[in-house]
């Protein structure tokens, strides 16, 4: 696939993510997708595999956080890889605390589907917003 098509697939995926459109997300994800969120003591951290893992991650995200993307992200593409650099803001539902997160997604696209996502987030900002005291 061309770089432009890969970037468009990632843009569609991010739009579906922001719109919480599970069906569109699953349609854009390979059945064997692997989504890695490094970290510990954070409900979304871990390795999520396949459509079942993606659905579980989306449910956990819906239960845990409210998220918005106040500005368009930057896309950098080479081969099957698309890096996305962006900003997210939101609120942890359990604590009602707001957070701001500068993030990077490292996404692989093959045959028109996302096969691997590695998400780098500001875990300190999210941990602070998750503190109950």
N, CA, C and O of each residue as an XYZ file, in Angstrom:
532
protein
N       0.835     -1.187      0.000
C       0.000      0.000      0.000
C       0.877      1.246      0.000
O       2.025      1.227      0.443
N       0.308      2.306     -0.502
C       1.051      3.558     -0.529
C       1.072      4.192      0.859
O       0.240      3.889      1.715
N       2.036      5.070      1.053
C       2.122      5.789      2.325
C       0.840      6.572      2.585
O       0.346      6.609      3.712
N       0.303      7.199      1.538
C      -0.914      7.994      1.692
C      -2.084      7.130      2.148
O      -2.867      7.548      3.002
N      -2.210      5.931      1.587
C      -3.304      5.032      1.985
C      -3.118      4.569      3.426
O      -4.084      4.498      4.184
N      -1.884      4.256      3.806
C      -1.629      3.843      5.186
C      -1.976      4.963      6.164
O      -2.591      4.712      7.200
N      -1.589      6.187      5.845
C      -1.912      7.321      6.707
C      -3.424      7.505      6.779
O      -3.953      7.782      7.856
N      -4.125      7.360      5.667
C      -5.582      7.523      5.676
C      -6.250      6.452      6.538
O      -7.209      6.742      7.253
N      -5.756      5.235      6.477
C      -6.294      4.155      7.319
C      -6.102      4.501      8.791
O      -7.004      4.290      9.601
N      -4.937      5.029      9.138
C      -4.673      5.425     10.529
C      -5.563      6.604     10.916
O      -6.079      6.640     12.033
N      -5.752      7.564     10.021
C      -6.659      8.685     10.306
C      -8.080      8.185     10.548
O      -8.762      8.651     11.461
N      -8.520      7.241      9.731
C      -9.859      6.663      9.912
C      -9.965      5.951     11.251
O     -10.986      6.033     11.933
N      -8.896      5.249     11.618
C      -8.866      4.540     12.891
C      -8.963      5.523     14.057
O      -9.726      5.299     14.996
N      -8.195      6.609     14.001
C      -8.233      7.609     15.080
C      -9.598      8.288     15.161
O     -10.086      8.569     16.256
N     -10.214      8.552     14.014
C     -11.554      9.146     14.012
C     -12.562      8.189     14.648
O     -13.433      8.616     15.407
N     -12.444      6.911     14.343
C     -13.334      5.914     14.950
C     -13.067      5.795     16.449
O     -13.994      5.612     17.238
N     -11.800      5.900     16.834
C     -11.434      5.840     18.250
C     -12.037      7.029     18.999
O     -12.634      6.867     20.063
N     -11.875      8.212     18.434
C     -12.425      9.404     19.084
C     -13.957      9.338     19.138
O     -14.563      9.759     20.123
N     -14.570      8.818     18.093
C     -16.022      8.686     18.058
C     -16.552      7.463     18.791
O     -17.761      7.240     18.849
N     -15.642      6.673     19.349
C     -16.001      5.447     20.090
C     -16.871      4.517     19.238
O     -17.833      3.918     19.719
N     -16.497      4.419     17.951
C     -17.212      3.586     16.991
C     -16.548      2.208     16.925
O     -15.642      1.982     16.123
N     -17.008      1.302     17.773
C     -16.399     -0.022     17.904
C     -16.408     -0.788     16.582
O     -15.414     -1.423     16.231
N     -17.511     -0.735     15.851
C     -17.597     -1.484     14.595
C     -16.566     -0.994     13.573
O     -15.935     -1.797     12.885
N     -16.401      0.325     13.481
C     -15.409      0.875     12.552
C     -13.998      0.510     12.991
O     -13.151      0.201     12.154
N     -13.736      0.544     14.302
C     -12.415      0.170     14.808
C     -12.091     -1.275     14.469
O     -10.990     -1.581     14.010
N     -13.044     -2.156     14.694
C     -12.813     -3.576     14.402
C     -12.626     -3.810     12.908
O     -11.830     -4.661     12.510
N     -13.346     -3.069     12.087
C     -13.221     -3.218     10.634
C     -11.838     -2.800     10.149
O     -11.344     -3.339      9.158
N     -11.208     -1.849     10.831
C      -9.889     -1.363     10.426
C      -8.747     -2.162     11.046
O      -7.593     -2.004     10.648
N      -9.057     -3.011     12.007
C      -8.037     -3.777     12.723
C      -7.957     -5.201     12.191
O      -8.981     -5.849     11.969
N      -6.753     -5.677     11.993
C      -6.520     -7.062     11.631
C      -7.045     -7.967     12.759
O      -7.028     -7.574     13.925
N      -7.497     -9.144     12.420
C      -8.021    -10.069     13.444
C      -6.971    -10.411     14.490
O      -7.315    -10.742     15.625
N      -5.698    -10.336     14.125
C      -4.607    -10.653     15.057
C      -3.892     -9.402     15.558
O      -2.717     -9.464     15.920
N      -4.587     -8.271     15.582
C      -3.965     -7.017     16.027
C      -3.351     -7.191     17.411
O      -3.855     -7.938     18.250
N      -2.254     -6.483     17.620
C      -1.599     -6.444     18.928
C      -1.469     -4.970     19.308
O      -0.849     -4.188     18.586
N      -2.059     -4.594     20.452
C      -2.008     -3.211     20.931
C      -1.303     -3.234     22.271
O      -1.782     -3.846     23.226
N      -0.162     -2.564     22.339
C       0.661     -2.559     23.552
C       0.634     -1.165     24.166
O       0.914     -0.170     23.497
N       0.292     -1.112     25.453
C       0.357      0.122     26.226
C       1.285     -0.157     27.398
O       0.885     -0.808     28.364
N       2.533      0.332     27.324
C       3.480      0.072     28.406
C       3.001      0.682     29.725
O       2.258      1.663     29.743
N       3.441      0.084     30.807
C       3.148      0.640     32.120
C       2.597     -0.399     33.069
O       2.329     -1.542     32.698
N       2.436      0.036     34.308
C       1.877     -0.806     35.365
C       0.916      0.034     36.182
O       0.963      1.264     36.155
N       0.055     -0.641     36.901
C      -0.900      0.022     37.788
C      -1.774      1.035     37.054
O      -2.141      2.072     37.607
N      -2.093      0.728     35.835
C      -2.979      1.554     35.017
C      -3.892      0.580     34.287
O      -3.395     -0.332     33.625
N      -5.210      0.740     34.383
C      -6.129     -0.265     33.838
C      -5.954     -0.579     32.358
O      -6.288     -1.679     31.918
N      -5.437      0.369     31.586
C      -5.311      0.149     30.149
C      -3.959     -0.423     29.751
O      -3.780     -0.851     28.610
N      -2.999     -0.436     30.682
C      -1.657     -0.942     30.372
C      -1.698     -2.438     30.098
O      -2.513     -3.172     30.658
N      -0.803     -2.865     29.229
C      -0.683     -4.282     28.925
C      -0.679     -4.513     27.433
O      -0.668     -3.574     26.637
N      -0.689     -5.790     27.067
C      -0.736     -6.192     25.671
C      -2.114     -6.754     25.387
O      -2.560     -7.694     26.045
N      -2.782     -6.178     24.409
C      -4.154     -6.552     24.046
C      -4.085     -7.169     22.655
O      -3.608     -6.537     21.712
N      -4.563     -8.411     22.529
C      -4.411     -9.141     21.258
C      -5.758     -9.515     20.655
O      -6.705     -9.881     21.352
N      -5.804     -9.407     19.329
C      -6.974     -9.832     18.578
C      -8.158     -8.901     18.765
O      -8.100     -7.934     19.525
N      -9.228     -9.213     18.056
C     -10.436     -8.400     18.164
C     -11.004     -8.446     19.575
O     -11.515     -7.437     20.062
N     -10.927     -9.599     20.244
C     -11.441     -9.698     21.618
C     -10.643     -8.790     22.550
O     -11.221     -8.116     23.402
N      -9.332     -8.768     22.396
C      -8.494     -7.894     23.208
C      -8.767     -6.429     22.924
O      -8.771     -5.608     23.841
N      -8.995     -6.093     21.659
C      -9.315     -4.722     21.283
C     -10.657     -4.311     21.879
O     -10.789     -3.211     22.415
N     -11.646     -5.186     21.787
C     -12.954     -4.878     22.376
C     -12.843     -4.686     23.886
O     -13.469     -3.786     24.446
N     -12.050     -5.527     24.545
C     -11.852     -5.393     25.987
C     -11.172     -4.069     26.322
O     -11.580     -3.383     27.259
N     -10.143     -3.706     25.567
C      -9.447     -2.437     25.780
C     -10.403     -1.260     25.602
O     -10.396     -0.332     26.410
N     -11.224     -1.289     24.555
C     -12.176     -0.215     24.315
C     -13.183     -0.105     25.453
O     -13.540      0.999     25.864
N     -13.641     -1.241     25.961
C     -14.586     -1.220     27.082
C     -13.923     -0.644     28.335
O     -14.520      0.167     29.043
N     -12.685     -1.066     28.602
C     -11.960     -0.524     29.754
C     -11.772      0.980     29.615
O     -11.922      1.718     30.589
N     -11.447      1.432     28.422
C     -11.267      2.867     28.190
C     -12.578      3.614     28.413
O     -12.592      4.672     29.043
N     -13.670      3.072     27.904
C     -14.976      3.708     28.099
C     -15.346      3.782     29.574
O     -15.943      4.763     30.018
N     -14.992      2.748     30.334
C     -15.312      2.702     31.759
C     -14.405      3.598     32.593
O     -14.796      4.027     33.679
N     -13.206      3.886     32.107
C     -12.173      4.545     32.902
C     -12.010      6.028     32.612
O     -11.871      6.825     33.540
N     -12.024      6.414     31.331
C     -11.659      7.782     30.967
C     -12.622      8.410     29.969
O     -13.302      7.730     29.201
N     -12.647      9.723     30.015
C     -13.234     10.519     28.937
C     -12.059     11.173     28.235
O     -11.168     11.715     28.888
N     -12.050     11.129     26.917
C     -10.900     11.617     26.159
C     -11.358     12.469     24.989
O     -12.363     12.176     24.340
N     -10.601     13.534     24.729
C     -10.811     14.309     23.511
C      -9.447     14.681     22.938
O      -8.436     14.673     23.640
N      -9.445     15.002     21.664
C      -8.228     15.360     20.954
C      -8.397     16.794     20.453
O      -8.981     17.014     19.391
N      -7.885     17.779     21.217
C      -8.162     19.183     20.909
C      -7.450     19.755     19.687
O      -7.793     20.847     19.234
N      -6.477     19.046     19.152
C      -5.781     19.545     17.957
C      -5.422     18.364     17.070
O      -5.242     17.250     17.561
N      -5.317     18.602     15.760
C      -4.986     17.502     14.852
C      -3.589     16.954     15.140
O      -2.665     17.720     15.411
N      -3.434     15.637     15.084
C      -2.118     15.048     15.303
C      -1.235     15.172     14.062
O      -1.698     15.523     12.977
N       0.037     14.875     14.253
C       1.023     14.870     13.170
C       1.254     13.417     12.751
O       1.330     12.532     13.603
N       1.366     13.170     11.456
C       1.574     11.827     10.920
C       2.919     11.757     10.216
O       3.261     12.630      9.418
N       3.680     10.707     10.521
C       4.968     10.454      9.895
C       4.930      9.014      9.402
O       4.756      8.093     10.200
N       5.090      8.809      8.109
C       4.938      7.470      7.545
C       6.190      7.035      6.801
O       6.849      7.827      6.126
N       6.495      5.743      6.947
C       7.580      5.118      6.194
C       7.243      3.639      6.072
O       7.068      2.953      7.079
N       7.155      3.155      4.860
C       6.820      1.750      4.647
C       5.464      1.419      5.248
O       4.480      2.115      5.001
N       5.416      0.350      6.042
C       4.178     -0.088      6.686
C       3.936      0.608      8.025
O       2.972      0.290      8.721
N       4.790      1.541      8.385
C       4.738      2.150      9.719
C       4.256      3.595      9.636
O       4.698      4.374      8.792
N       3.335      3.925     10.541
C       2.848      5.296     10.671
C       3.002      5.705     12.129
O       2.442      5.077     13.027
N       3.771      6.767     12.350
C       3.880      7.341     13.692
C       2.903      8.498     13.776
O       2.804      9.311     12.856
N       2.186      8.565     14.882
C       1.221      9.632     15.097
C       1.591     10.320     16.404
O       1.715      9.672     17.443
N       1.767     11.634     16.344
C       2.140     12.427     17.517
C       0.974     13.361     17.804
O       0.532     14.105     16.928
N       0.477     13.315     19.046
C      -0.688     14.132     19.328
C      -0.833     14.515     20.782
O       0.018     14.225     21.623
N      -1.940     15.174     21.042
C      -2.306     15.639     22.368
C      -3.712     15.162     22.670
O      -4.608     15.244     21.829
N      -3.891     14.666     23.873
C      -5.228     14.291     24.331
C      -5.471     14.964     25.672
O      -4.545     15.182     26.454
N      -6.711     15.284     25.916
C      -7.123     15.785     27.218
C      -8.311     14.945     27.660
O      -8.991     14.319     26.847
N      -8.541     14.947     28.955
C      -9.679     14.168     29.407
C      -9.866     14.218     30.899
O      -9.343     15.087     31.596
N     -10.638     13.242     31.370
C     -11.000     13.153     32.775
C     -11.034     11.687     33.163
O     -11.544     10.846     32.423
N     -10.483     11.391     34.336
C     -10.598     10.048     34.901
C     -11.966      9.980     35.575
O     -12.259     10.787     36.457
N     -12.782      9.054     35.182
C     -14.152      8.986     35.689
C     -14.214      8.737     37.193
O     -15.036      9.339     37.883
N     -13.357      7.858     37.707
C     -13.422      7.485     39.126
C     -13.060      8.642     40.058
O     -13.572      8.721     41.175
N     -12.181      9.540     39.606
C     -11.718     10.631     40.473
C     -12.248     11.997     40.047
O     -12.166     12.965     40.803
N     -12.785     12.069     38.848
C     -13.253     13.318     38.260
C     -12.106     14.320     38.042
O     -12.345     15.521     37.912
N     -10.870     13.823     38.004
C      -9.709     14.688     37.784
C      -9.373     14.751     36.299
O      -9.456     13.755     35.580
N      -8.990     15.956     35.859
C      -8.623     16.169     34.462
C      -7.149     15.851     34.237
O      -6.341     15.897     35.165
N      -6.815     15.530     32.993
C      -5.432     15.247     32.619
C      -5.176     15.757     31.211
O      -6.100     15.984     30.429
N      -3.894     15.931     30.910
C      -3.425     16.269     29.569
C      -2.296     15.313     29.238
O      -1.415     15.074     30.063
N      -2.320     14.772     28.045
C      -1.388     13.714     27.682
C      -0.824     13.969     26.288
O      -1.570     14.010     25.311
N       0.483     14.138     26.199
C       1.167     14.183     24.908
C       1.561     12.747     24.590
O       2.262     12.114     25.379
N       1.126     12.224     23.454
C       1.278     10.805     23.158
C       1.862     10.579     21.762
O       1.894     11.465     20.908
N       2.323      9.331     21.585
C       2.788      8.848     20.277
C       2.208      7.457     20.075
O       2.307      6.602     20.956
N       1.609      7.233     18.925
C       1.194      5.896     18.506
C       2.168      5.443     17.425
O       2.449      6.187     16.486
N       2.674      4.242     17.555
C       3.532      3.606     16.568
C       2.691      2.494     15.957
O       2.476      1.462     16.593
N       2.213      2.690     14.734
C       1.207      1.812     14.141
C       1.750      1.160     12.870
O       2.361      1.818     12.028
N       1.514     -0.141     12.752
C       1.858     -0.875     11.537
C       0.581     -1.208     10.778
O      -0.399     -1.675     11.360
N       0.605     -0.959      9.466
C      -0.535     -1.232      8.592
C      -0.071     -2.203      7.521
O       0.909     -1.951      6.820
N      -0.782     -3.312      7.403
C      -0.482     -4.286      6.347
C      -1.788     -4.733      5.713
O      -2.753     -5.054      6.407
N      -1.808     -4.749      4.392
C      -2.996     -5.159      3.636
C      -4.236     -4.382      4.061
O      -5.333     -4.937      4.128
N      -4.056     -3.096      4.345
C      -5.185     -2.235      4.660
C      -5.722     -2.346      6.070
O      -6.772     -1.781      6.376
N      -5.019     -3.065      6.943
C      -5.483     -3.258      8.327
C      -4.364     -2.916      9.304
O      -3.185     -3.104      9.007
N      -4.750     -2.414     10.470
C      -3.782     -2.191     11.534
C      -3.406     -3.535     12.135
O      -4.277     -4.301     12.548
N      -2.098     -3.826     12.186
C      -1.648     -5.100     12.735
C      -0.992     -4.947     14.100
O      -1.001     -5.873     14.911
N      -0.418     -3.764     14.349
C       0.250     -3.554     15.631
C       0.169     -2.083     15.996
O       0.410     -1.206     15.166
N      -0.176     -1.828     17.251
C      -0.191     -0.473     17.788
C       0.627     -0.498     19.069
O       0.389     -1.321     19.953
N       1.574      0.390     19.163
C       2.304      0.583     20.419
C       2.042      2.026     20.807
O       2.383      2.955     20.075
N       1.434      2.196     21.965
C       0.979      3.508     22.422
C       1.891      4.007     23.536
O       2.066      3.339     24.555
N       2.461      5.173     23.333
C       3.304      5.793     24.355
C       2.543      6.992     24.903
O       2.247      7.937     24.171
N       2.230      6.948     26.193
C       1.433      7.992     26.822
C       2.165      8.550     28.037
O       3.147      7.974     28.505
N       1.680      9.664     28.534
C       2.231     10.276     29.738
C       1.624      9.566     30.946
O       0.610      9.999     31.492
N       2.252      8.485     31.346
C       1.698      7.676     32.433
C       1.664      8.436     33.748
O       0.798      8.170     34.582
N       2.573      9.367     33.957
C       2.560     10.147     35.198
C       1.316     11.025     35.261
O       0.678     11.110     36.310
N       0.964     11.674     34.169
C      -0.226     12.523     34.162
C      -1.474     11.688     34.432
O      -2.357     12.103     35.183
N      -1.539     10.521     33.821
C      -2.706      9.658     34.028
C      -2.714      9.078     35.438
O      -3.779      8.955     36.042
N      -1.568      8.724     35.967
C      -1.491      8.197     37.342
C      -1.894      9.265     38.351
O      -2.629      8.980     39.297
N      -1.414     10.501     38.155
C      -1.784     11.597     39.065
C      -3.296     11.823     39.047
O      -3.913     12.011     40.096
N      -3.879     11.802     37.868
C      -5.311     12.024     37.756
C      -6.117     10.853     38.315
O      -7.291     11.009     38.651
N      -5.489      9.685     38.415
C      -6.167      8.500     38.954
C      -6.081      8.386     40.472
O      -6.788      7.582     41.078
N      -5.207      9.197     41.090
C      -5.042      9.122     42.550
C      -6.314      9.558     43.239
O      -6.927     10.560     42.870
N      -6.706      8.792     44.248
C      -7.939      9.092     44.968
C      -7.708     10.014     46.150
O      -8.678     10.536     46.701
N      -6.475     10.237     46.564
C      -6.229     11.113     47.712
C      -5.774     12.481     47.296
O      -5.526     13.335     48.148
